[in-house]
Amino acid sequence: MSENSNSTNIVSNKLIDLLVSDVLQKNGIDLEKAKKRLSEDQKQSLKELVQDLSTQVDAFVKEGNASKKKNEQEE
């Protein structure tokens, strides 16, 4: 099960990277320049935001897996 969870996390991270890169590119933003302009507080806030979102995604996936197992057991 942890292998499945790890696989889901890898796919989620790749999808997030792709979407963020696409949005930045469409708006003509150079990622390296943007990183240099962020203050340490902003960097810390972004790290905390990513961690919070990751926790929420993990909870959502676990909830989905639990309901899927429940449905399979009922059948």
N, C-alpha and C positions, 0 to 999 in steps of 0.2 A: 504494500500500500504506500509506503514512503517513496518507493521508486515512481509510482504513479503521481504522487504529489510533487516530487522533484521535477518530473517531466512537465507537469502542468505549470510549475513556476518558471521553467526555462522558456516554455512557449509564451507565457504571459509577458515575461521580460523582453523577449524578442519582439513581440507585438507592440509593446509600449515603446521600445527603441525605434521601431519602424515608424510608428505614428508621430512621435515627437520629432524625429528627423524630417519627416515629410512636411509637417507644419512649419518648422523652422526654415526649411529650404524654400517653401512657397512664399514665405514672408521676407526672404532675402537676409536671413540672420545667420551670421557666422558663429558657430557654436563655440569656437575657441575664444573669440572676442567677447562673447556673452559671458563665458566663464570668468574671464579676467575682470569684468565689471561688477560681478556679484560681491557683496560684502560677506564677511564671515557669518554674520547673523542670517543673511539671506540663504547662504549655503546650508547652514544648520537647519533652517526652517524647511528647505526643500528636502533635506535628508529625513527629517521627521515626517513630512508629508508622504514621502515615498514609503516609509516604514508603516505609517498608518494605513495607507492604501493597500499595501501588501498584506497586512493583517486582515483587513476587511475582505480582500479577495480570497485569502485562505479560508476564512470563516464561511464565505459564500460557497466555495467549492466543497468544503466538508459538509455543509448543509445539503447541498445538491446530491452528494454521494450518499448521505444518510437517507434521504427521501427516496433515492433510486433503489437502495437496498431494501427499504421498507416495502416499496411497490413490488419488487421481485419476490419478496417473501409472501406477500398477499396473494400472488398469482399462483 
